[in-house]
Amino acid sequence: MTTIRHLEHSSDDARLGVSTTITFENKYEFCGYSFKIVRFINANLGYSAYVWEAGLALCRYFERENISFNGKKVIELGSGTGIVGILATLLGGDVTITDKPNIMTQIENNVCINIPTACRQRIKVRPLKWGEDHTNFLTDYDFVLGSDIVYSSVTYPALVETLRHLVKQGGAIYLSTEIREKNGSTSFHEELLPQHFNCQVVDNLEDKDIIVYKMTKIATSPGDGLLTENK
Ligand SMILES: C[S@@+](CC[C@H](N)C(=O)[O-])C[C@H]1O[C@@H](n2cnc3c(N)ncnc32)[C@H](O)[C@@H]1O
């Protein structure tokens, strides 16, 4: 990974007293694609202004397992910079990248940089605050993706509600979580989520305390279990 720091401003900005935007640029490679991820450093984006290790772990998992999203409906939650959703688009998905409203510009910028014009009709960037906006979205997603979105226990009930709403029966949720002491992430994965989903550990990076989980909805009627499962 390489990092480049930029200051973006114009003489007009200076005259008008508009503050300078500081951006950092990181380069990555996954699944044969090169990415340039630009992060807005001084725009009060908080945790969203970083590419988290759990996000990179999920990208590496897709690469190693040769996951294809071809023709599949995919939604990413708490995307931050957009890197996971951008990879899912390049791997063939029809992808909606989401996060809080103030993060949209950073994600849209990275979509413009990394997604060729020919694929743009397969990617959307939309605001989605867990537990509040999910009903604006359909309930038929083949894949729901999230990396490092399990870190604050106050958000867990809303996150479960949103996950349950979005994923279709037979669809799959991939969550890549850095297990941190005291934020309840272990009990979220081992106690709360299994009440609603079949949960499986598919990757465990012990040196970084990152676990990738795959989850599917628990069948609620006899016919549910007969649906074809996503990889
Ligand atoms: C630690 S960052 C992870 C960013 C990215 N997924 C990654 O792995 O690099 C957590 C992300 O979750 C988003 N987030 C936190 N609480 C949220 C909520 N209630 N609704 C929607 N997004 C939320 C934040 O805005 C942030 O982008």
The ligand as an SDF file (V2000), in Angstrom:
LIG
                    3D

 27 29  0  0  0  0  0  0  0  0999 V2000
  -14.8790    1.8280   11.3930 C   0  0  0  0  0  0  0  0  0  0  0  0
  -15.6880    2.5170    9.9960 S   0  0  0  0  0  0  0  0  0  0  0  0
  -15.5150    1.2170    8.7740 C   0  0  0  0  0  0  0  0  0  0  0  0
  -15.4950    1.7840    7.3750 C   0  0  0  0  0  0  0  0  0  0  0  0
  -15.2840    0.7260    6.2720 C   0  0  0  0  0  0  0  0  0  0  0  0
  -16.3510   -0.2320    6.2510 N   0  0  0  0  0  0  0  0  0  0  0  0
  -13.9560    0.0380    6.3920 C   0  0  0  0  0  0  0  0  0  0  0  0
  -13.8960   -1.1610    6.7450 O   0  0  0  0  0  0  0  0  0  0  0  0
  -12.9320    0.6780    6.0890 O   0  0  0  0  0  0  0  0  0  0  0  0
  -17.4190    2.3480   10.4380 C   0  0  0  0  0  0  0  0  0  0  0  0
  -18.3880    2.9050    9.4190 C   0  0  0  0  0  0  0  0  0  0  0  0
  -19.7270    2.6330    9.8610 O   0  0  0  0  0  0  0  0  0  0  0  0
  -20.5050    3.8100    9.6620 C   0  0  0  0  0  0  0  0  0  0  0  0
  -21.5890    3.8370   10.6600 N   0  0  0  0  0  0  0  0  0  0  0  0
  -21.4770    3.8520   12.0050 C   0  0  0  0  0  0  0  0  0  0  0  0
  -22.6870    3.9060   12.6030 N   0  0  0  0  0  0  0  0  0  0  0  0
  -23.6030    3.9110   11.5930 C   0  0  0  0  0  0  0  0  0  0  0  0
  -25.0240    3.9430   11.5600 C   0  0  0  0  0  0  0  0  0  0  0  0
  -25.7380    4.0000   12.6850 N   0  0  0  0  0  0  0  0  0  0  0  0
  -25.6270    3.9120   10.3550 N   0  0  0  0  0  0  0  0  0  0  0  0
  -24.8840    3.8670    9.2010 C   0  0  0  0  0  0  0  0  0  0  0  0
  -23.5310    3.8320    9.1670 N   0  0  0  0  0  0  0  0  0  0  0  0
  -22.9000    3.8620   10.3410 C   0  0  0  0  0  0  0  0  0  0  0  0
  -19.5420    4.9530    9.8680 C   0  0  0  0  0  0  0  0  0  0  0  0
  -20.0100    6.1490    9.2590 O   0  0  0  0  0  0  0  0  0  0  0  0
  -18.2700    4.4040    9.2340 C   0  0  0  0  0  0  0  0  0  0  0  0
  -18.1490    4.7150    7.8840 O   0  0  0  0  0  0  0  0  0  0  0  0
  1  2  1  0
  2  3  1  0
  2 10  1  0
  3  4  1  0
  4  5  1  0
  5  6  1  0
  5  7  1  0
  7  8  2  0
  7  9  1  0
 10 11  1  0
 11 12  1  0
 11 26  1  0
 12 13  1  0
 13 14  1  0
 13 24  1  0
 14 15  1  0
 14 23  1  0
 15 16  2  0
 16 17  1  0
 17 18  1  0
 17 23  2  0
 18 19  1  0
 18 20  2  0
 20 21  1  0
 21 22  2  0
 22 23  1  0
 24 25  1  0
 24 26  1  0
 26 27  1  0
M  CHG  2   2   1   9  -1
M  END
$$$$
